[in-house]
Amino acid sequence: MTTPDVSLSAEEVKRLSRKAIWRVMPLVGFLALVAYLDRISIAFAGPLGMNKELGLTATTFGFAVSILTIGYVIFEVPTSGLLAKFGTRLWVIRIMLTWGVIQVLIGFAPNKEMLYLGRFLLGVAEAGINPALYFFISVWFIRSYRPLAYTLYGVAIGLSGVFGPLIANSLVSLGGHLNFDGGHGWRFLLVMLGVVALLAVIPTALWLRDHPRDAKWWTDTERRKYQAMLDADAVSANVPHLSIWQVLRQWRPWVMGFGYFAFFYAYYTISVWAPTIVLGFKKQFGTTFTSLQSALITGIPTLIALIGALILGIIAGKRGRSGWLLVGASVAGAVGCLTTTVARGPWVLIIALGAVALAGNAIGLYMPIANRVFAGTGLVAALALINSMGAAAGFFSPLVTGYLSDVTGNQNAGFYVMTGLLLIAAVISVVAERHANRIERDSGVSLVSSGHGTTTASKDGSVPAP
C-alpha cells in the first residue's frame, strides 16, 4: 500500500482538522454527556430523596450505583464485533433507544430490588457506547489530532460533574412542584434524563456519519483532501491490523486496561460521592449551604479538573505524546487523595477533590496511546477491552467506598485505596508510552512538530502527506 498522492501544508491540515472537530465533536460530546448523566443519575437522586424512600444505606446505595457496571462489562467486548458490523451510527442509535427506555422505567422503581434490576439492565443497554465513540474519533481524525479530540470527549463527560448537580437539583424541585408521582422529585429526575436520551436519537440519526467521506458539509475538494490525509496517516503509522482474538491474547490491552481502571476509579468516586461529601460539610466543618449552593459547590472540583484536562489535551496535541502528562495528572490526584484525609476546612477539601478529579478527567489522554499500538478491528477490540476494565471501576469504586464509609464512618479509607491505584496508574502510563514509542521506532515512524500538532515522518526524515 502506497502513500496517497496529496500535498497539504500544515495550515491546511490544521484548517481541515479543526473544521472536522467543530462539526462532529459537539454532537459526540453531547452523546457522551447524556450517557454519563444517565449512568450516575442516582448519585444525584440518592441524597435528594431516593435513599430515604427506598431505605438505602451507604453500602446498598453503592451497590445500586455499581451493579450497572456488571452488565456493562459483561457485554462490552462481545458488542465490539457488532459495532464493526453495523457501524457507529446505527449502533449508537440502538444503544440510546434501549438505554433511554430503561432509564425511564428506573424512575418508577418501587423498591431497591427493582432499582438493582433496572441499573443492571441499563448497564447491558449502554455496553459499547464508549468504544463506539472512541473508534469513531479514531476514524475521523489523524493521530496528531486524536489527543485533542479524546480530551474534548472527556471534557464533555466531565461537564456532567459541573452541570449535573444543578440539573438534578432543578429537576427534583420541578418534579416536586408538578407533584410528579406523588411529589417524588427524584423520580422525575430519572425519568427526564431517560427522555433526553430518547430525544438525542434524532440529531444522531440526522448528523452522525460513520466516515468523513459521507459528511455533506465538506466541499468536494475538502472531502478528497481530508480522506487522502487520513489515508496517508494510516499508511505512515504502519500499525499491524489484528483480529479481536489476537488482541485479547496479548498482554498490552490488559495492562493498559488496568491503568484505565485506576483513572476511572478516581473519576467515578468523585462523580458519585462528591454530592454526598458536600452535603456532609455541615457535620464535618459546621458549614451550612442551601440546596442551590451545595449544587454549585459540588461542581467546583470538576470545573477545576476540566480546565486542567483541557490544558493537558492541548499540550498533548502539540507534542503528540500523552504518557508523561498522564503521570503528572495521576500523581496530582494521589496528592489530592491524601489531602482530603487531613483537610481542616471546606475549601481545602474542595481543591483537593479538584486534584483527584483532574486525574479522573485525564482519561481522555489514555486512548491516544492505544491508537498508536492498535489499528482496524484490533483497535475496536482493544478499546472495548480497555474501556470495559475501566468501567469495572464503576462497580468497585462506589461499592468499596460505600462499604469503607459504613465501617469507618468517613471516606478516608476509600481515598487511601484511590491513592495507591493512581500511583500504579502513573507507572502503567510510563510503560504504555514507552511501548508505543518503541513500536513507532521499530517501524520507522516518529512524530515531528507540524503547526498545531504533529505528523509522521519516516526514518529518512521525509514527511508523508499530510
N, C-alpha and C positions, 0 to 999 in steps of 0.2 A: 504494500500500500504506500503510495507516494503522497507527499505533502501537496495539498491543493494549490493551484496557481492563483494566489491572491496576494496583493501588496497593500498593506494598510499601515498608515502612520500611527504612532502612539496616541495622537489626539483623536484619530478616527476610531481606534479601538475603545478609547475612553468614552467617546460620544455614543457609540452603538451600545456598549455595555451599560452605560447609565440610562439610556432610553429603555433598555430591557428591564433594568431594575425598577425604574419608576412605573413601568407598565404592569409588571407582574407581581412584584413583591408586596404592594399594598393588599391585594386580594389574598395572596398566600399567607401574609402575616395576619390578616383578619380571620382566616380559617383556623390558623394555629391558636389565636387568641380565644376564639369561641370554643374550640375543643378543650383547651386547658381550663377555661372558666367552668365548663360543664364538669370536668374531671374533679376540680377542687371546690365545686359549689357547696358541698356540705361542710367545708371548712368554715364558710361564712354562715351557713344555716344553723350549724351546731350551737354556737354561743348566742344566736339570735332566736332561740326558742325550740329548735329541733331536739337538742339533747334533753331538755327538761320534759318535753311532751312524750318522747319515746323512751325515756328512762335510760339514757346512755351515760356511762361513766367515761373517764378519760381513756380507759383501755378499750371499752366497746366502741367508743367513738373512733378511736384509732383503727380498730378493726373494720368499721364501716368505711372509712376512708381507704384502707389498704386492700380490701377484698377486690376492688376494681382491678387491681394490678394482676391478680391471679388469672382472670380471663384474658386480660390484655397480653400477658407474657405467653400464655399457652398458644394463642392464635397468631402472635406477631410474625414469627418466622414462616409458618405454613402459608400465611396470606401473601408473603412476598412473591411467591410463584404466580398467584392470581394477579398481582399488580403488574408483573411483566406481561401477562397475557392480555389484560383488559386495558391497560394504560392508566395514567394518573387520573385523568379527568373522570372517567366512568367509575373508577374505584373509589375516589374521594366522594363522589355523589352518593354511591351506595352506603359508604360509611356514615355520612352525615344524615341520611334518611333514617337509618336504623338507630343511630345514637340519639337523634332528636326525639323520636317516638319514645324510646326507653327513658330518656331524661324526664319527659313529661309525666310518664307513669310513676317515676320515683317520687314526684311531688305529691302523689296520693297514697304513699306507703302508710298503712295503718299501724304498723308496729316495726320493731327493729329487725325482725326476721325478714320481712318483706323488703326492708331497706337494704339488708345484706344481699338479697337475691337481685334486686334491681341494680345495685352497684356492680355485682359480678357480671351481669348481662351487659351493662354499659361498657365494661372493660372489653368484653368479647366484641361488641359493636365497634368500638374505637380502634381495635387492633389493626395496625397497618397505616394509620393516618400519618404518623411522623415519618416512617420510612418512605411513604409515597411522596410526601412533600420534600423530604431530603433528596430523594432521587430526582424529583422534578427540578430542583435547583442545580443538580449536577448535570442535567441535560441542557439546561438553559444558559449556563454561564461557563466561561473558560476558567481554568483553575485559579488564575490570579484574582478573579472577582468573587470566587466562592466564599472566602473568609468573610467578606463584607456581606454577601447575601445571607450566609448562615447566621451571622451576627444579627442582622435585621430580623431574621426569623426568630432568633432567641429573644430579641428585644420585644417583639410583638407578644410573645408568650409572657414575658416579664411584665408587660403592661397590665396583665391580669392582677398582679400584686399591687399595682398603683391604683387602678380604677375599680378593681374587683370589690374592695370594701365599700366604696362609695355607691357602686351599682347595687350591691347586695343590700346595703342599708336603705337605699331609696326604694327598692322593690319590696322589701319586707314592710316598710312603712306604708307603701301604696297598697299592698295586699291587705294590710290591717284596715286601712280606710275604706277599701272596697268590700270589706267583710268577706274576703275570699275564703271559701271552705270553712266558714265559721270564724273568720278573722285570723287565720293562721298565716301570717305574712311570710314565714319561711317556706311554706308550700308554694305560695305564689312565686317566690324567687326561683325555685327549682323548675316549676312549670314554664315560666317565661324564658329561662335560659334554653330549655328544650325547643321552644317555639322559634327562638332566634336561630338555632342550628338548622331547623327545617327551612326557614326562610333563606338561609345562606346558600341553599341548593340553587337558587335562581341565578345569582351572579356567577356561581361556579359553572353552571351549565352554559351560560352565555359567553363568558370571557376566558375561562381557563382552557389552555390548549397544551396538548402533550409535547409538541415540538415547536421551536421558534419559527420554523418554516410555515407553520399553519396559522400564525398570527396575522390578522388582517390589517394591523396598524403599521406594518413595515411598508416602505416603498419597495418596488421590485429590486432596485439596486441595493437597498439596505438589507433586504432578505437574502439576496445572493451573497453579499459580503459577510453578513453575520454568520450564515451557515458555513461558509468557507472558513471563517475564523474559528468556529467550533471544531470543524474537521481537522484543521491544522493543529489545534491544541491537543486533540485526541491522539493524532499521529505522533506528535513530538513527546507526549507523555510516555509512550512506549510501555504502558502498564498491561500485563497479561490479562486476558479475559478468562475467568474461571467459572465453573458451574457452581450451583448452590452447594452441592455436597463437597466439592473440592475446597470451598471456602470454609465450610463447617469443620473440616478435618485439620485445618491449620490452627496454630496457637495464636496468631496475631489478632483475629477478631475477638477471641475470648479474653485476652489480656486487655485489649482496648475497651471491651465491654465492661470489665470490672472498674476501669478508670472512669468510664461514663457513669457507672453505678454510684461511685463516690461523689462525683459532681452533682448528680441528680438527687442523691440523698440530701445534700445541703439545700438544693433548690426546693425539694418537696417539703423539707422540715420547716423552712421559712414560710413557704406558701400556706401550709396547713396550720402551723402553730402561732404565727405572728398575731392574728386576731385575738387568740386566747391570751398570749403574753401581754399584749397592750391592755386588754381588759383586766389583767391581773396587777396593773400598776398601782391600783388603789390599795390592795392588800400588801404589796411589796414595798412601795415607796410612800404610801399615803397620798397619792396624787389622783385627783378625780377629773375625768373628762366626760363631756356629753357624748352621745352616740355618734354625732357627726364628727366631733373632734377625734374620737377614737378611730373612726374610719379614715380620716385624713392622716393621722399619725401612723396607722398601720401601713400605709402606702409609702412612707418615707424611706425605709430601708431598701425597698425595691427600686424606688426612684434613684437613690444613690447608686445602686448596683447597675441600673440600666445606663446611666451616664458613663460609668466606668467601663461597662461592657462595650458600649458603642465606641469609646475611645480605643479600646483594645482591638476591636474589629477593624477600625480604620488603619491602625498601625500594622495589623496582620496583613491587611490587603496591600499595603505598600511594601512590606517585606516578603510576602509570600510564605511566611512561616508563622506558626501559632503556638508551637510547643512550649517555648520558654515563657510566653505570655500566660499560658495556662498554669505554669509553675508559679508565677508571681501571684496569680489570682487565687490559687489553692492555698498558698502559704498565708496570704492575707486573710483568707477565710478561716484558716486554722487559728490564727491570732485572734480573730474576731470571736470564734467559739470560746476560747479561753477567757476573753474579756467579759463575755456575757455572764460567766460564773462568778465574777468578782465585782461587777458594776454596782455602784452605790447610788446611782441616780438614773432617772428615765432616759435622759438624752444621751448619756454614755452608752446605755444599753441599746438605744436605737441606732447609734453609729456603729456599734459592734455588730448588730444584726445586719446593717448595711454591708459590712465587710464579708459576712457569711453569705449574704445574698449575691454579692459580686462573684464569689466562687461558683455559686449555683448558676448564675446567668452567663458565666463564661463558657457554658456548654456549647454555645454556637461556634466556638473556636475549635471544637474537638473533631467535628465531622470532616473538615477540610483535610485533616491528616489521613483519614480513611480514603478520601478521594485520591490521594497521592499513592495509595497502596493497591486499591482495587478498581475495577472498571466493569462496565456492562452488567450482565446478570449477577456476576460475582459481587459487584458493588451493592446491588439491591439486597443480596443475602447478607453481606457484611453490615450494611446499615440496619437491616432488620434485627440481626443478632445483637449488635451493639446497643441499639435502642431498646430492645426487649430486656436486656440485662440492666440498662439504666432504669427502665420502667419498673423493674423489680424493686428498686429503691422506694417506689411509691407504695409498695406493700410493707416493707420492713421499717421505713422511716416513721410513719405515723404510729405503727404498732409498737415498735421498740420505745419510741419517745413517750407514747402514752403509758406504757407499762412502767417504765422507769419513773415517770412523773407520779403515778399512783403509789409506787413503792417508796420513793424518797420524799415526795411532797413538793418537788420542784423540777425544773428542766435541766439542771446542771449535768446530771449523769448523761443525758441524751447529747448534750453538747460536747462532752468528753469523747463519746463514741465518734461524733462527727469530726472532731479534731484529728483523730487517728486516720479516719478514712480520707480526709483531704490531704494529709501528708503522703499517704500511699498514692493518691491520685497525682501528686506532684512527681513522684518517681516514675509512674507509668507514662506520664506526659513526656518526660525526658526520653524514656525508652522508645516510645512510639515515634517521636520526632526524629531521633537518630536512625531508627529503622527506615523511615520514609526517605531520609537523606541518603542512606546507603543504597536503597533501591534506585533512586534517581542517578546517583553517581555511577553505579554499576551499569545502568542502561544508557549512560552518556547524556543524561539530561540534567540541566541545572536551571535555577531560576535567577533571572537577572532583572534589574530595575527597568521599568518601561513606563514612564509617565506616572500615572496614578499608582499603578501596582507593579506587576511583574509579568514577564512572559518567559517562554522556554528557550533554551539555547542548547545546541549540540556540543560535543566535545571539541570540535574545531572552532567554536566560538561564533558560528553563524547562527542567526536568529530566524527560525522558520516563521512564516506568517501565522498570526499577526506579530 
